[in-house]
Amino acid sequence: MNRLALLFLFAAALAQGAPAITAAANAASNFPGELPGGGLAQGGMFVVYGSGLGPQALVQTASFPLPVTLSGTSVRVTVGQTQVDCFLIYTLAGQVAAILPSRTPVGEGTLRVTYNGEVSGPFSVRVVRSALGIFTRNQTGAGPAIAQNAISGTEQPLNSLTEPVRPGQTVVLWGTGLGSVQGDEAAGPLPGNQSLDTEVYVGGRRVDPAYQGRSGCCAGLDQIAFSVPDSVRGCYVPVALRVNGVVSNFTTITVEPEGAACTDPLGPGPGDLERLRDTGAMAYGLVDLTRILFGTVYADSGDALFLNTTPARLASAVGTRSIPMGSCVFQWSQGAGLPDFRVAAGLDAGASVNATVASSSRQMLPRFGLPGLYSGDFNRFLEPGPVRVDNGPGSRAVGPFQVGVQMPEAVQWLNAQQISDVSRAQDLVVRWQGGDAAQEAVVVYGVSPSGTLSAGFYCLANPASGQFSVPAWVLSAMPAGTGEGVLGVGATRRTAARFRADGLEFGAVAATSIAAKPVTYR
């Protein structure tokens, strides 16, 4: 019987196979290694993704000291001749969370995971002094930050659309990857202000942190405290840090002078926010109509997304297009860049979503076989002026709707011919003429592809200003281009066309017209 048991266990091990690593990233930012901020920081928490990394059921470390082996899983990083065993937080077949000891040397190295004696192949990693990641409420590294409004010692609510911070008040961000600390990290938290070259950017305005260091609650977790500038306000104010020259992920916080629930022209109204707070979920639809003039070629398109999801996911979907004018965000995607349907339920809105100009119509059709995701390429179709959007008879999940939106005129990009190479170490100045300051914002965006990775910035500016400078610190977050990059300048409606339908609590249509050209990001 013992021999049979051993044979059974051996066969089970063969069936599972050796651990296989597909990615390793900062636990907060999820930045891939190709990005400038994609290194693993000394003393930071990171997550390894793959298969066969641990048990089928989640096992978490229950107390200090933190172990280097947990339920048969261990993680080792090698840099040069130095091998370091990492402190484990949790282990699961598909992912493992650990802390990289502060004593790990800086440089190019490899990471291996061992599970029940089986060792993975080496996975290349880059160990750096600092690579801060800010935790976000949707756990993706983008959207609303895990941030507390530090009103008093006993009152520190989580920042949100319904719990905004006021200008002048203090916000505490939660992250990981500030840098190394002295002491026994496995034994418990090591709080204390760290001496770092740190720049905090709130709505594009730089402030100095009041505190930057480990939290007093947990090993490997950092806190950054700062005061919100008096001039900043908005439902989705971008927040990012540059620590020792490395830019973090971009997140958002909500700043409202009156302290009331924050409503945005492109997002849910006050009543929607109250229901969202009570129910914890919302069924919504977002439609994007976009015209891109690339040289002499028009690439008009429509995209629609219908989901039943959480407030944080809704804020992430709406937030980018609703940042305050004069600010920027940095985004990245890998592969198809699809929504995460594991945490959001797609809603079937019908056979198609339709856009009609005059008496001519184009269709957005279901994409990738996923309910709730629609897209369509229209060539030259979305001329400036009125467009009607509808979903025909709808479906059982989303009833019929019809809404009108105004496609804006593209602004005249004055210095397009003078820009071909973009230095990521210098401010990028773009100039334009046109735009309706009362109804529109000017969009300045850029994309730099690198393999399967696509990363870029998105900025909004006041049309009346006539020019905008994309800061060098924003550009430095992008990878150097290995393919043909894009730079674009255009106009977008500041107020979405809203709609409702049976089964849908909130819907909006956004319209944007952009002129774009190829550039190389150096």
C-alpha positions as CSV (number, residue, x, y, z in Angstrom):
1,M,0.0,0.0,0.0
2,N,2.9,2.4,0.8
3,R,4.5,1.7,-2.6
4,L,1.1,2.3,-4.3
5,A,0.7,5.6,-2.4
6,L,4.2,6.7,-3.4
7,L,3.5,5.9,-7.0
8,F,0.2,7.8,-6.9
9,L,2.0,10.9,-5.5
10,F,4.7,10.6,-8.1
11,A,2.2,10.4,-10.9
12,A,0.3,13.5,-9.4
13,A,3.6,15.5,-9.4
14,L,4.3,14.5,-13.0
15,A,0.8,15.5,-14.0
16,Q,1.1,19.0,-12.4
17,G,4.6,19.5,-13.9
18,A,7.4,21.8,-12.7
19,P,6.6,25.4,-11.8
20,A,6.4,27.7,-14.8
21,I,6.8,31.5,-14.5
22,T,5.1,33.8,-17.0
23,A,5.6,37.2,-15.2
24,A,7.0,38.8,-12.1
25,A,6.0,42.4,-11.1
26,N,5.6,44.9,-8.4
27,A,2.6,43.9,-6.3
28,A,1.0,47.3,-6.6
29,S,1.9,48.7,-10.1
30,N,1.9,45.4,-12.0
31,F,4.5,47.0,-14.3
32,P,6.1,44.6,-16.8
33,G,9.9,44.5,-16.9
34,E,10.0,46.3,-20.2
35,L,8.9,49.6,-18.6
36,P,11.4,51.9,-17.0
37,G,9.5,51.4,-13.7
38,G,9.3,47.7,-14.1
39,G,12.2,46.6,-12.0
40,L,11.8,44.8,-8.6
41,A,12.8,47.1,-5.8
42,Q,15.0,46.2,-2.9
43,G,12.7,45.5,0.0
44,G,9.6,45.7,-2.1
45,M,6.7,43.3,-2.4
46,F,6.2,41.5,-5.8
47,V,4.0,38.9,-7.3
48,V,5.1,35.9,-9.5
49,Y,2.5,34.7,-12.0
50,G,2.5,31.3,-13.7
51,S,1.4,27.7,-13.1
52,G,2.3,25.0,-10.7
53,L,3.8,27.6,-8.3
54,G,2.0,26.4,-5.2
55,P,-1.1,24.6,-3.8
56,Q,-4.5,24.7,-5.5
57,A,-6.0,26.5,-2.4
58,L,-4.6,29.8,-1.2
59,V,-2.2,29.6,1.8
60,Q,-1.1,32.8,3.5
61,T,1.6,33.6,6.1
62,A,-0.2,33.9,9.4
63,S,2.4,35.6,11.6
64,F,5.9,36.9,11.9
65,P,8.6,36.0,11.3
66,L,7.9,35.7,7.5
67,P,9.0,32.3,6.2
68,V,11.1,31.6,3.1
69,T,9.2,28.4,2.5
70,L,5.4,28.3,2.7
71,S,3.3,25.1,1.9
72,G,6.1,23.8,-0.2
73,T,6.8,27.0,-2.1
74,S,10.0,29.0,-2.1
75,V,11.3,31.9,-4.2
76,R,15.0,32.6,-4.9
77,V,16.5,35.5,-6.7
78,T,20.1,35.4,-8.1
79,V,22.1,38.5,-9.0
80,G,25.7,37.8,-10.0
81,Q,27.1,35.3,-7.5
82,T,24.5,36.2,-4.8
83,Q,21.5,34.1,-4.1
84,V,18.7,35.4,-1.9
85,D,15.7,33.6,-0.5
86,C,12.6,35.8,-0.5
87,F,10.1,36.2,2.3
88,L,6.7,34.7,1.4
89,I,3.3,36.4,1.9
90,Y,1.0,33.9,0.2
91,T,1.2,31.0,-2.3
92,L,-1.2,29.6,-4.8
93,A,-0.9,27.5,-8.0
94,G,-1.2,30.6,-10.2
95,Q,0.6,33.2,-8.2
96,V,3.0,33.8,-5.3
97,A,3.5,37.0,-3.4
98,A,6.9,37.7,-1.7
99,I,9.2,40.4,-0.4
100,L,12.5,40.9,-2.0
101,P,15.1,41.3,0.9
102,S,16.7,44.7,1.0
103,R,20.2,43.0,0.9
104,T,19.6,41.8,-2.7
105,P,22.2,43.3,-5.0
106,V,21.1,45.8,-7.7
107,G,21.5,44.5,-11.2
108,E,20.2,42.0,-13.8
109,G,19.3,38.6,-12.3
110,T,17.1,35.6,-12.4
111,L,14.2,34.3,-10.3
112,R,13.2,30.7,-9.7
113,V,10.2,29.2,-7.9
114,T,10.4,25.8,-6.2
115,Y,7.3,23.9,-5.3
116,N,7.4,20.5,-3.6
117,G,11.0,20.0,-4.8
118,E,10.3,20.9,-8.4
119,V,12.3,23.9,-9.6
120,S,11.1,26.3,-12.4
121,G,13.3,27.6,-15.2
122,P,15.0,30.9,-14.7
123,F,13.0,34.1,-15.2
124,S,14.9,37.3,-15.9
125,V,14.4,40.2,-13.5
126,R,16.0,43.6,-12.9
127,V,16.7,44.5,-9.2
128,V,16.7,48.3,-8.6
129,R,17.0,50.6,-5.7
130,S,13.5,52.0,-6.0
131,A,10.5,51.2,-8.2
132,L,7.4,52.4,-6.3
133,G,4.0,51.0,-7.1
134,I,0.9,52.6,-5.7
135,F,-1.9,50.1,-4.8
136,T,-5.2,50.7,-6.6
137,R,-8.7,49.8,-5.6
138,N,-9.2,47.6,-8.6
139,Q,-5.8,45.8,-8.0
140,T,-4.6,46.5,-11.6
141,G,-2.2,49.3,-10.9
142,A,-4.5,51.9,-12.7
143,G,-7.5,53.9,-11.5
144,P,-8.4,55.1,-8.0
145,A,-5.6,54.7,-5.5
146,I,-5.7,53.0,-2.1
147,A,-5.5,56.4,-0.4
148,Q,-6.8,57.6,3.0
149,N,-8.0,61.1,3.8
150,A,-6.0,61.9,6.9
151,I,-8.7,64.1,8.6
152,S,-7.6,63.3,12.2
153,G,-5.9,60.5,14.1
154,T,-9.2,58.6,14.3
155,E,-10.9,59.7,11.1
156,Q,-9.1,58.4,8.0
157,P,-11.7,57.2,5.4
158,L,-10.7,55.7,2.1
159,N,-10.7,58.3,-0.6
160,S,-13.5,57.8,-3.2
161,L,-16.0,59.7,-5.2
162,T,-18.3,59.7,-2.2
163,E,-15.5,60.4,0.4
164,P,-13.3,63.1,-1.3
165,V,-10.4,64.9,0.3
166,R,-10.5,68.7,0.4
167,P,-7.7,70.9,-0.9
168,G,-5.1,71.5,1.8
169,Q,-5.9,68.3,3.6
170,T,-3.4,65.4,3.9
171,V,-3.7,62.2,1.9
172,V,-1.8,58.9,2.7
173,L,-1.0,56.7,-0.2
174,W,-0.3,53.0,0.2
175,G,2.4,51.3,-2.0
176,T,5.4,49.2,-2.1
177,G,8.9,49.5,-3.6
178,L,10.2,52.8,-2.1
179,G,13.6,51.1,-1.4
180,S,15.6,49.1,1.1
181,V,15.5,49.4,4.9
182,Q,17.8,48.5,7.7
183,G,16.8,45.7,10.1
184,D,15.2,42.3,10.1
185,E,12.4,42.5,7.5
186,A,11.1,39.1,8.3
187,A,10.6,39.9,12.0
188,G,8.0,42.6,11.5
189,P,7.3,46.2,10.3
190,L,10.2,48.7,10.1
191,P,8.5,52.1,10.0
192,G,10.5,55.3,9.7
193,N,10.9,58.2,7.3
194,Q,13.4,57.4,4.5
195,S,15.8,59.8,2.9
196,L,14.9,59.5,-0.8
197,D,14.7,61.9,-3.8
198,T,11.0,61.8,-4.0
199,E,8.7,64.0,-6.1
200,V,4.9,63.8,-5.7
201,Y,2.7,65.0,-8.6
202,V,-0.9,65.8,-7.8
203,G,-2.9,66.9,-10.9
204,G,0.4,67.8,-12.5
205,R,1.5,69.9,-9.6
206,R,4.6,68.9,-7.6
207,V,4.4,68.7,-3.8
208,D,6.9,67.4,-1.3
209,P,6.0,64.4,0.9
210,A,5.5,64.8,4.6
211,Y,6.3,61.2,5.2
212,Q,7.8,58.4,3.0
213,G,8.6,55.1,4.5
214,R,7.4,51.7,5.6
215,S,4.0,51.4,7.3
216,G,3.7,50.5,10.9
217,C,1.3,47.7,10.2
218,C,3.1,45.4,7.7
219,A,6.4,44.4,6.2
220,G,7.1,45.5,2.7
221,L,4.3,48.1,2.6
222,D,5.1,51.8,2.2
223,Q,3.1,54.9,3.0
224,I,3.5,58.4,1.4
225,A,1.8,61.3,3.0
226,F,1.3,64.7,1.3
227,S,-0.9,67.8,1.4
228,V,-3.2,68.3,-1.6
229,P,-2.5,71.7,-3.4
230,D,-5.1,74.3,-2.9
231,S,-5.5,74.8,-6.7
232,V,-6.3,71.1,-7.3
233,R,-9.8,69.7,-7.6
234,G,-11.6,67.0,-9.6
235,C,-13.2,63.6,-9.4
236,Y,-10.2,61.9,-11.0
237,V,-7.1,63.8,-10.1
238,P,-3.9,62.0,-11.3
239,V,-1.4,61.1,-8.7
240,A,2.1,59.7,-9.4
241,L,5.5,59.8,-7.8
242,R,9.1,59.8,-9.1
243,V,11.5,58.2,-6.6
244,N,15.2,58.2,-7.3
245,G,14.4,59.1,-10.9
246,V,11.9,56.2,-11.5
247,V,8.2,57.0,-12.1
248,S,5.5,55.0,-10.4
249,N,2.2,53.9,-11.9
250,F,-0.4,56.7,-12.3
251,T,-3.5,56.5,-10.0
252,T,-6.3,59.0,-9.2
253,I,-7.8,60.5,-6.1
254,T,-11.0,62.6,-5.6
255,V,-10.6,66.2,-4.5
256,E,-13.7,68.2,-3.7
257,P,-13.6,71.6,-1.9
258,E,-17.0,71.2,-0.3
259,G,-16.4,67.6,0.8
260,A,-19.6,66.4,-1.0
261,A,-19.8,63.5,-3.4
262,C,-18.0,64.3,-6.6
263,T,-19.9,64.2,-9.9
264,D,-18.3,64.5,-13.3
265,P,-19.8,65.5,-16.7
266,L,-18.6,62.1,-18.1
267,G,-19.5,60.0,-15.1
268,P,-22.4,59.0,-12.9
269,G,-24.7,61.7,-11.4
270,P,-25.3,62.3,-7.6
271,G,-28.2,59.8,-7.5
272,D,-26.2,57.1,-9.3
273,L,-23.3,57.6,-6.8
274,E,-25.7,57.1,-3.8
275,R,-27.0,53.9,-5.3
276,L,-23.5,52.8,-6.1
277,R,-22.5,53.3,-2.5
278,D,-25.5,51.4,-1.2
279,T,-25.4,48.4,-3.6
280,G,-21.6,48.2,-4.3
281,A,-22.2,47.5,-8.0
282,M,-23.6,49.2,-11.1
283,A,-24.6,48.2,-14.6
284,Y,-23.2,50.7,-17.0
285,G,-22.4,51.3,-20.7
286,L,-19.7,53.4,-22.2
287,V,-19.5,54.2,-26.0
288,D,-16.4,55.9,-27.5
289,L,-16.6,57.4,-31.0
290,T,-13.2,58.4,-32.3
291,R,-11.9,60.0,-35.5
292,I,-8.1,59.8,-36.1
293,L,-6.7,61.5,-39.1
294,F,-3.3,59.8,-39.8
295,G,-1.7,61.8,-42.6
296,T,-4.4,61.8,-45.2
297,V,-6.1,58.6,-44.0
298,Y,-9.2,58.7,-41.7
299,A,-9.4,55.9,-39.2
300,D,-12.9,56.4,-37.7
301,S,-14.0,53.8,-35.1
302,G,-16.5,53.0,-32.4
303,D,-16.0,51.0,-29.2
304,A,-18.7,50.1,-26.6
305,L,-18.4,48.4,-23.2
306,F,-21.4,47.2,-21.1
307,L,-20.5,45.8,-17.7
308,N,-21.9,45.1,-14.2
309,T,-19.1,45.9,-11.9
310,T,-17.8,47.7,-8.8
311,P,-17.3,51.4,-8.1
312,A,-13.5,51.1,-8.5
313,R,-13.9,49.5,-11.9
314,L,-16.4,52.1,-13.0
315,A,-14.1,54.9,-11.9
316,S,-11.2,53.3,-13.8
317,A,-13.2,53.2,-17.0
318,V,-14.5,56.8,-16.7
319,G,-11.4,58.3,-15.0
320,T,-8.9,58.7,-17.8
321,R,-11.1,60.9,-20.0
322,S,-12.2,63.0,-16.9
323,I,-8.8,64.1,-15.6
324,P,-8.5,67.9,-14.9
325,M,-7.3,70.0,-17.7
326,G,-3.6,70.6,-17.4
327,S,-2.8,67.1,-16.2
328,C,-1.7,63.8,-17.7
329,V,-1.9,60.0,-17.0
330,F,0.4,57.2,-18.1
331,Q,-1.2,53.9,-19.2
332,W,0.1,50.6,-20.5
333,S,-1.4,47.4,-21.9
334,Q,-0.1,44.0,-23.0
335,G,-1.5,41.8,-25.7
336,A,-5.1,42.7,-26.6
337,G,-5.6,44.9,-23.5
338,L,-9.0,43.5,-22.9
339,P,-11.2,44.3,-19.8
340,D,-10.8,41.8,-17.0
341,F,-14.0,39.8,-17.2
342,R,-13.0,37.7,-14.2
343,V,-14.0,40.7,-12.0
344,A,-16.7,42.2,-14.1
345,A,-19.7,40.6,-15.7
346,G,-20.2,41.6,-19.4
347,L,-23.8,42.6,-20.4
348,D,-25.2,41.6,-23.7
349,A,-26.5,44.8,-25.2
350,G,-27.9,43.3,-28.4
351,A,-26.7,42.1,-31.8
352,S,-24.9,45.4,-32.5
353,V,-24.4,49.0,-31.3
354,N,-25.0,51.4,-34.2
355,A,-23.8,54.9,-35.1
356,T,-25.8,56.9,-37.6
357,V,-24.7,60.1,-39.4
358,A,-27.4,61.6,-41.5
359,S,-29.1,58.6,-43.1
360,S,-26.0,56.3,-43.1
361,S,-25.2,53.8,-40.3
362,R,-22.2,51.8,-39.2
363,Q,-22.2,48.9,-36.7
364,M,-20.1,48.0,-33.6
365,L,-20.2,44.2,-33.3
366,P,-19.4,41.8,-30.5
367,R,-15.6,41.3,-30.1
368,F,-13.7,38.2,-29.1
369,G,-17.0,36.5,-28.4
370,L,-17.2,38.3,-25.1
371,P,-20.6,39.7,-24.0
372,G,-20.6,43.4,-23.5
373,L,-17.6,44.2,-25.7
374,Y,-18.3,45.8,-29.1
375,S,-16.1,47.5,-31.7
376,G,-16.3,48.7,-35.3
377,D,-14.0,50.3,-37.9
378,F,-15.8,52.9,-40.0
379,N,-13.1,54.4,-42.3
380,R,-14.2,58.0,-43.1
381,F,-17.6,58.3,-41.5
382,L,-17.6,60.3,-38.3
383,E,-17.8,63.8,-39.8
384,P,-18.0,66.8,-37.4
385,G,-21.7,67.2,-36.3
386,P,-24.5,65.2,-34.9
387,V,-24.3,61.4,-34.5
388,R,-27.0,59.1,-33.2
389,V,-26.1,56.0,-31.2
390,D,-28.5,53.1,-30.5
391,N,-28.6,49.4,-29.9
392,G,-31.7,48.5,-32.0
393,P,-34.1,46.3,-30.1
394,G,-31.6,45.6,-27.4
395,S,-31.6,42.4,-25.5
396,R,-33.0,40.8,-22.3
397,A,-30.0,42.2,-20.4
398,V,-30.0,45.7,-21.8
399,G,-33.1,47.3,-23.3
400,P,-33.1,49.6,-26.3
401,F,-31.6,53.0,-26.1
402,Q,-31.0,55.9,-28.4
403,V,-28.8,59.0,-27.8
404,G,-27.3,61.8,-29.8
405,V,-23.8,63.2,-29.5
406,Q,-21.8,65.9,-31.3
407,M,-18.6,65.0,-33.0
408,P,-16.1,67.8,-32.5
409,E,-14.0,69.5,-35.2
410,A,-10.3,68.6,-35.0
411,V,-8.0,71.4,-33.9
412,Q,-5.3,72.7,-36.2
413,W,-2.0,71.2,-35.0
414,L,0.5,74.0,-35.7
415,N,3.9,72.4,-35.0
416,A,3.2,68.9,-36.2
417,Q,5.8,69.1,-39.0
418,Q,8.6,70.1,-36.5
419,I,8.2,66.9,-34.4
420,S,9.5,63.6,-35.5
421,D,11.7,62.3,-32.7
422,V,10.5,62.7,-29.1
423,S,13.1,62.8,-26.3
424,R,11.8,61.2,-23.2
425,A,14.3,63.4,-21.2
426,Q,12.8,66.8,-22.3
427,D,9.4,68.5,-22.1
428,L,7.4,68.0,-25.3
429,V,5.6,71.2,-26.5
430,V,2.7,71.0,-28.8
431,R,0.8,74.0,-30.3
432,W,-2.6,74.3,-31.9
433,Q,-5.4,76.6,-33.0
434,G,-9.1,76.1,-32.6
435,G,-11.2,74.2,-30.1
436,D,-14.3,75.2,-28.2
437,A,-13.2,76.2,-24.7
438,A,-16.8,76.1,-23.4
439,Q,-17.5,72.5,-24.6
440,E,-14.3,70.8,-25.4
441,A,-10.8,69.9,-24.1
442,V,-7.7,69.4,-26.2
443,V,-6.2,65.9,-26.1
444,V,-2.5,65.3,-26.4
445,Y,-1.6,61.7,-26.4
446,G,1.3,59.4,-27.4
447,V,1.9,55.7,-27.7
448,S,5.2,53.8,-27.8
449,P,5.0,50.1,-28.7
450,S,7.7,47.7,-27.4
451,G,7.1,44.1,-28.4
452,T,3.7,43.0,-27.2
453,L,3.7,46.0,-24.8
454,S,2.0,49.3,-25.6
455,A,2.5,52.3,-23.3
456,G,1.6,55.9,-23.6
457,F,0.4,59.2,-22.1
458,Y,-2.9,61.0,-22.2
459,C,-3.2,64.7,-21.3
460,L,-6.0,67.2,-21.4
461,A,-5.5,70.9,-21.9
462,N,-7.6,74.1,-22.2
463,P,-8.2,74.9,-25.9
464,A,-7.8,78.6,-25.2
465,S,-4.2,78.2,-24.0
466,G,-3.0,77.3,-27.5
467,Q,-0.2,75.0,-26.3
468,F,0.7,72.4,-23.8
469,S,4.0,70.9,-22.5
470,V,4.0,67.2,-21.8
471,P,6.4,67.0,-18.8
472,A,9.7,65.1,-19.2
473,W,8.9,63.2,-16.0
474,V,5.7,61.8,-17.7
475,L,7.6,60.9,-20.9
476,S,10.3,59.1,-18.8
477,A,7.7,56.5,-17.7
478,M,7.5,55.3,-21.3
479,P,9.7,52.7,-22.9
480,A,12.1,53.6,-25.7
481,G,10.3,52.8,-28.9
482,T,11.2,49.6,-30.7
483,G,8.4,50.2,-33.2
484,E,6.7,53.1,-34.8
485,G,5.2,55.3,-32.1
486,V,2.3,57.7,-32.4
487,L,1.7,61.3,-31.3
488,G,-1.7,62.9,-31.6
489,V,-3.4,66.2,-30.9
490,G,-7.2,66.7,-31.0
491,A,-10.4,67.7,-29.4
492,T,-12.8,65.8,-27.2
493,R,-16.2,66.7,-25.8
494,R,-16.0,67.6,-22.1
495,T,-19.6,66.5,-21.5
496,A,-20.8,63.1,-22.4
497,A,-24.2,62.3,-23.9
498,R,-25.9,60.3,-21.2
499,F,-28.5,57.6,-21.7
500,R,-30.5,55.0,-19.7
501,A,-32.0,51.7,-20.7
502,D,-33.7,48.8,-18.9
503,G,-31.0,46.8,-17.1
504,L,-28.6,49.7,-17.3
505,E,-28.2,52.3,-14.5
506,F,-25.9,54.6,-16.3
507,G,-24.7,55.1,-19.9
508,A,-22.5,57.7,-21.7
509,V,-21.2,58.4,-25.2
510,A,-17.9,60.3,-25.6
511,A,-16.7,61.8,-28.9
512,T,-13.1,62.7,-29.9
513,S,-11.4,63.9,-33.1
514,I,-7.6,63.7,-33.3
515,A,-4.8,64.3,-35.9
516,A,-1.9,61.9,-35.4
517,K,1.5,61.2,-36.9
518,P,4.3,58.6,-36.5
519,V,7.1,59.5,-34.2
520,T,10.0,57.7,-32.4
521,Y,10.4,58.0,-28.7
522,R,14.1,58.1,-27.8
